[in-house]
Amino acid sequence: MMIGFTVMGSQHHMYCVPFVLEMYKEAGLFDPIASSIRATEFTVKDAYLVRFFENNSSRLPKWCNDADTVKLPNCQIRGKYRLELPVYNVLDPYPNMNERTFENPD
């Protein structure tokens, strides 16, 4: 899904995962290595592998899993279907994380 937004009169488009990762960067979650992180290089799986999330389910708000018969390690806020993440919150961020494309050195 692509998100469109306007910044100072210019229209910008970004896919959801890079948009979320850019918000993480702006919030300081990647500090002090934020300048080496390219949000556009992350996949959906990469985004939930990063160790940014609460790992103690007892500290999640009570409403997170109240209506669900299966207690997830994460908090799914909305949705008809359960989102199961096989490996979740396991990877500490590192410089140049998930870089898969290379710039042409000319």
Kinemage of the C-alpha trace (Angstrom):
@kinemage 1
@onewidth
@group {chain A} dominant
@subgroup {mainchain}
@vectorlist {calphas} color= white
{ca met a 1} P 0.000 0.000 0.000
{ca met a 2} L 1.323 3.428 -0.905
{ca ile a 3} L 0.828 6.475 1.291
{ca gly a 4} L 0.713 9.943 -0.228
{ca phe a 5} L 1.428 13.076 1.744
{ca thr a 6} L 2.356 16.706 1.137
{ca val a 7} L 5.349 18.416 2.725
{ca met a 8} L 5.833 22.136 2.137
{ca gly a 9} L 3.738 22.041 -1.034
{ca ser a 10} L 5.472 19.014 -2.586
{ca gln a 11} L 3.632 15.741 -3.047
{ca his a 12} L 5.524 12.679 -1.757
{ca his a 13} L 4.704 8.972 -1.968
{ca met a 14} L 6.058 6.182 0.194
{ca tyr a 15} L 5.183 2.559 0.768
{ca cys a 16} L 4.012 1.626 4.277
{ca val a 17} L 7.137 -0.121 5.607
{ca pro a 18} L 9.584 2.667 4.680
{ca phe a 19} L 7.104 5.186 6.057
{ca val a 20} L 6.988 3.393 9.420
{ca leu a 21} L 10.783 2.943 9.493
{ca glu a 22} L 11.267 6.644 8.754
{ca met a 23} L 9.002 7.420 11.721
{ca tyr a 24} L 11.138 5.101 13.873
{ca lys a 25} L 14.233 6.991 12.704
{ca glu a 26} L 12.665 10.370 13.487
{ca ala a 27} L 11.595 9.093 16.914
{ca gly a 28} L 15.222 8.187 17.673
{ca leu a 29} L 14.830 4.402 17.767
{ca phe a 30} L 17.828 3.940 15.470
{ca asp a 31} L 20.083 6.436 17.277
{ca pro a 32} L 23.062 6.702 17.138
{ca ile a 33} L 23.183 4.807 13.807
{ca ala a 34} L 20.134 6.456 12.172
{ca ser a 35} L 22.147 8.111 9.409
{ca ser a 36} L 23.271 4.677 8.182
{ca ile a 37} L 19.741 3.225 7.981
{ca arg a 38} L 17.898 3.232 4.642
{ca ala a 39} L 14.228 2.692 5.396
{ca thr a 40} L 13.535 1.807 1.757
{ca glu a 41} L 15.708 -1.305 2.130
{ca phe a 42} L 13.438 -2.881 4.775
{ca thr a 43} L 10.783 -5.489 4.037
{ca val a 44} L 7.730 -6.107 6.209
{ca lys a 45} L 9.556 -8.985 7.932
{ca asp a 46} L 12.645 -6.831 8.524
{ca ala a 47} L 10.449 -4.247 10.230
{ca tyr a 48} L 9.061 -6.647 12.826
{ca leu a 49} L 12.366 -8.458 13.412
{ca val a 50} L 13.988 -5.301 14.792
{ca arg a 51} L 14.151 -5.298 18.588
{ca phe a 52} L 12.011 -2.214 19.265
{ca phe a 53} L 8.966 -3.840 20.813
{ca glu a 54} L 7.938 -4.786 24.331
{ca asn a 55} L 9.089 -8.359 24.993
{ca asn a 56} L 7.244 -8.851 28.268
{ca ser a 57} L 3.600 -9.539 27.364
{ca ser a 58} L 2.514 -8.898 30.962
{ca arg a 59} L 3.464 -5.229 30.412
{ca leu a 60} L 1.114 -4.849 27.422
{ca pro a 61} L -2.171 -3.025 28.027
{ca lys a 62} L -4.904 -5.344 29.312
{ca trp a 63} L -7.109 -4.710 26.269
{ca cys a 64} L -4.441 -6.062 23.850
{ca asn a 65} L -5.406 -9.708 24.157
{ca asp a 66} L -8.624 -9.562 26.190
{ca ala a 67} L -10.971 -10.492 23.357
{ca asp a 68} L -8.655 -13.089 21.828
{ca thr a 69} L -8.592 -16.769 22.767
{ca val a 70} L -4.950 -17.018 21.698
{ca lys a 71} L -2.551 -14.808 23.631
{ca leu a 72} L -0.045 -13.255 21.254
{ca pro a 73} L 3.353 -11.883 22.356
{ca asn a 74} L 2.448 -8.645 20.600
{ca cys a 75} L -0.504 -6.292 20.706
{ca gln a 76} L -2.715 -6.380 17.637
{ca ile a 77} L -4.841 -3.276 17.839
{ca arg a 78} L -7.388 -4.038 15.094
{ca gly a 79} L -8.277 -6.577 12.489
{ca lys a 80} L -10.577 -9.450 11.779
{ca tyr a 81} L -7.696 -11.891 11.311
{ca arg a 82} L -4.861 -12.660 13.729
{ca leu a 83} L -1.428 -11.573 12.567
{ca glu a 84} L 1.066 -14.233 13.587
{ca leu a 85} L 4.712 -13.240 13.344
{ca pro a 86} L 6.910 -16.378 13.433
{ca val a 87} L 10.064 -14.568 14.563
{ca tyr a 88} L 9.409 -11.261 16.266
{ca asn a 89} L 11.484 -8.603 18.014
{ca val a 90} L 14.789 -10.504 17.869
{ca leu a 91} L 17.329 -8.388 15.980
{ca asp a 92} L 19.239 -5.423 17.392
{ca pro a 93} L 19.668 -2.610 14.855
{ca tyr a 94} L 23.130 -2.301 13.301
{ca pro a 95} L 24.720 0.154 10.831
{ca asn a 96} L 23.705 -0.312 7.188
{ca met a 97} L 21.057 -2.795 8.255
{ca asn a 98} L 19.303 -4.677 5.433
{ca glu a 99} L 21.122 -2.899 2.637
{ca arg a 100} L 20.586 -5.040 -0.416
{ca thr a 101} L 21.122 -2.590 -3.242
{ca phe a 102} L 24.346 -0.886 -4.092
{ca glu a 103} L 24.949 2.570 -5.436
{ca asn a 104} L 26.828 2.847 -8.712
{ca pro a 105} L 30.291 4.204 -7.755
{ca asp a 106} L 30.651 5.815 -11.233
